[in-house]
Amino acid sequence: MTTAPRDQNLPPGGYVHKEPGFLRRALPWLALAALLVGFGVLAYYLVQSMEGRQRSFSIYFVENGWVRFLLFLLAASGVLALTSLIGQRWGQARTGRRISYLAVLGDQLTHLFLILVVLVAIYPLFYVLLAAFDPRNSLFAFPDFENPNILYRSGLLPNLDVLSLENFARLFNGITIPGWQLLLAGMVGAALAAVLLLALAGRLGRDSEGLSRARSWALYLLVGALALLVVFMTPAQFTGPDNESRFVLSVRNTLLVSGLTGVLAILLSTTSGYAMARLRFPGRFQMLLFYIFIQMFPVFLALVAVYALMVTLGLTNTFTGLILAYSGGAIAFNTWIFKGYVESLPESLEEAAMVDGATRWQSFIRVVLPLSGGMLAFIFLNQFIGTYAEFILANVLLTGVEKWTVGVMLLSFTQGQFSTQWGVFAAAATLGALPIVGLFYGFQRYFVGGTVAGGVKE
């Protein structure tokens, strides 16, 4: 057997590094130029469309404001060009290596663009948070034309002098809470704050074994106290005359439904996913294809069928019907996720257990599930977050105010042309987001691990 002679000019391994060509180096700058031209054309047509129209009394117009904004971008780009030159020269002097000035400038301009994107994305959340403390029942911060500050004069910031806790107080009106529930609520708040602070400390690079252990105990305390509070809270404790006084009850209902749905999703998807991964039976491949097929259709296409089924079973306006509807939709996706994870585990571990006398079920319970802690947490949290924010099915199946979830309760605050309670809506949205934010940041490592689990086969 003969092999072709290797080129003597090639290094070991046969790989030769080639510098990118001119077109490849210029492609990012061409894309940036095209993006800027597109924004310019869009701004031009927006200005043309506004000409001749009557200006709104609630909007502060800055003459040639887009020109000033472009000048600001040019000035910021000029400053970045200067700092990039300084940084490039300093880096070359320090390292003794050649550093591309265009690469440094490109990084600086990218950071400027990302900062602007982040500000635009965060501003609505900041605005809703301020509206939650504004008792004037309005999402519109009207311009203060007498204020010299452009942020107040343009209405980007509301009047901070009128902020109060009135909207939040209305959400707790008429609630009777026993002392032991107050203690549990305090434990939930303390655990949530600890989870957020410890997660922030981990992001700042101060993570350690002790910090991870403290975060785990804070999470256990949060979940345990919250579960007890949710299970033993009853509608009879809410005696307020309005819907907003029952908002805490809607949070309790949502946590109960989402928690039970997550547990049921684990029971269904783990058994189904393990069977698909390890067992061979007729129709297995067709069922997997069917799981993929039903993922193509959105949930609202099945509303009529789900509602008719719940009416036939007598499960309308019940948590049982809503949980079953949520759990049925979760089987397909979670089964594929768990199947991929099980296939990444060495099958020899289960074979060794069965050689020692374990049955297939015992090997699943005592070998596979203990190794799947992170994946089980991912499935639970994925289903919990998905059902916590779900609105369409809950709005169709739940008709009584005492059974409403957070989404349906928030809708009730915005019904009516002249009776929309924007301040209460913003306060309720802020409070309703706290549990999901705490759980997401507390268990975020399971999301990262769960999304890539099963990508490498043993």
Residue pairs with C-beta under 8 A, 6 or more apart in sequence:
6 14
7 14
10 16
25 102
28 106
29 102
29 106
32 109
43 66
47 66
55 61
58 140
58 142
58 143
58 155
59 143
59 155
60 143
60 145
60 153
60 154
60 155
62 68
62 154
76 112
77 109
77 112
80 105
80 108
80 109
80 112
81 105
81 108
83 108
84 101
84 104
84 105
84 107
84 108
85 101
87 104
88 99
88 100
88 101
88 104
91 99
91 104
92 98
92 99
127 139
127 141
128 139
128 426
128 429
128 430
129 426
129 430
130 141
130 157
130 158
130 160
130 163
131 138
131 139
131 158
131 422
131 423
131 426
132 167
132 168
132 423
132 426
132 427
132 429
132 430
133 163
133 164
133 165
133 167
133 168
133 427
134 158
134 162
134 163
134 167
134 423
134 426
135 162
135 164
135 166
135 167
135 423
136 162
136 423
137 421
137 422
137 423
137 424
138 422
138 423
139 422
139 426
140 155
141 155
141 156
141 157
141 158
141 159
142 155
143 152
143 153
143 154
143 155
144 152
144 153
144 155
144 159
145 153
147 153
149 157
150 156
151 157
152 159
166 423
167 423
167 424
167 426
167 427
168 427
168 431
170 242
170 244
170 245
170 424
170 427
171 244
171 245
171 247
171 248
171 424
171 427
171 428
171 431
172 245
172 248
173 240
173 242
173 244
173 245
174 238
174 239
174 240
174 241
174 245
175 237
175 238
175 239
175 240
175 245
175 248
176 237
176 239
177 185
177 237
181 229
181 232
181 233
184 225
184 228
184 229
185 229
187 221
187 225
188 222
188 225
188 226
188 229
191 218
191 219
191 221
191 222
191 225
192 222
192 434
192 435
192 438
194 214
194 215
194 218
195 215
195 218
195 219
195 222
195 438
195 441
195 442
196 437
196 438
196 441
198 211
198 214
198 215
198 218
199 215
199 441
199 442
199 444
201 207
201 211
202 211
202 212
202 215
215 442
218 442
219 442
219 443
222 438
222 442
226 255
226 435
227 259
229 252
230 252
230 255
230 256
230 259
231 256
233 249
233 252
235 246
235 249
235 402
237 249
238 245
238 246
238 248
238 249
238 402
239 245
240 246
243 401
243 409
243 412
243 413
244 413
244 421
244 424
244 428
246 401
246 402
246 404
246 409
247 406
247 409
247 428
247 431
247 432
249 402
249 404
250 404
250 405
250 406
250 408
250 409
250 432
251 406
251 431
251 432
251 435
253 319
253 403
253 404
253 405
254 388
254 405
254 406
254 407
254 432
255 388
255 435
256 319
257 319
257 322
257 323
257 326
257 387
257 394
257 405
258 383
258 384
258 385
258 387
258 388
259 384
260 319
260 323
261 323
261 326
261 327
261 330
261 383
261 384
261 387
262 379
262 380
262 381
262 383
262 384
262 387
263 380
264 323
264 327
265 327
265 330
265 331
265 334
265 379
265 380
265 383
266 376
266 379
266 380
268 327
268 330
268 331
268 334
268 335
269 330
269 331
269 334
269 335
269 337
269 338
269 379
270 338
270 369
270 372
270 376
270 379
271 364
272 331
272 335
272 338
273 334
273 335
273 336
273 337
273 338
273 339
273 341
273 342
274 338
274 339
274 342
274 364
274 368
275 281
276 284
276 287
276 288
276 335
276 339
277 338
277 339
277 340
277 342
277 343
278 342
278 347
278 350
278 360
288 336
288 339
291 331
291 332
291 333
291 335
291 336
292 332
292 336
294 332
295 332
295 333
299 329
299 392
299 393
300 392
302 329
303 392
303 393
303 396
306 325
306 393
306 396
306 397
307 316
307 396
307 397
310 316
310 321
310 325
310 397
313 321
315 321
315 324
316 397
316 399
317 397
317 398
317 399
317 400
317 403
318 397
318 403
319 403
321 397
322 393
322 394
322 397
322 398
325 393
325 397
326 383
326 387
326 390
326 393
330 383
330 386
334 379
334 382
334 383
337 375
337 378
337 379
337 450
337 453
337 454
338 372
338 375
338 379
339 454
340 453
340 454
340 455
341 372
341 375
341 453
341 454
342 368
342 372
342 454
343 454
343 457
344 453
344 454
344 455
344 456
344 457
344 458
345 368
345 371
345 458
346 458
349 367
349 371
350 360
350 363
350 364
350 367
350 368
353 362
353 363
353 366
353 367
354 360
354 363
358 366
358 367
369 376
374 445
374 446
374 449
374 450
374 453
375 449
375 450
375 453
377 443
377 446
377 450
378 446
378 447
378 449
378 450
378 451
378 453
379 450
381 439
381 440
381 443
381 446
381 447
382 447
382 450
384 439
385 436
385 439
385 440
388 406
388 435
388 436
389 407
389 436
390 405
390 407
391 405
391 407
391 408
391 411
394 404
394 405
394 407
394 408
395 407
395 408
395 411
398 404
398 405
398 408
401 412
404 412
406 428
406 432
409 428
410 425
410 428
410 429
410 432
413 420
413 421
413 422
413 424
413 425
413 428
414 420
414 421
414 422
414 425
440 447
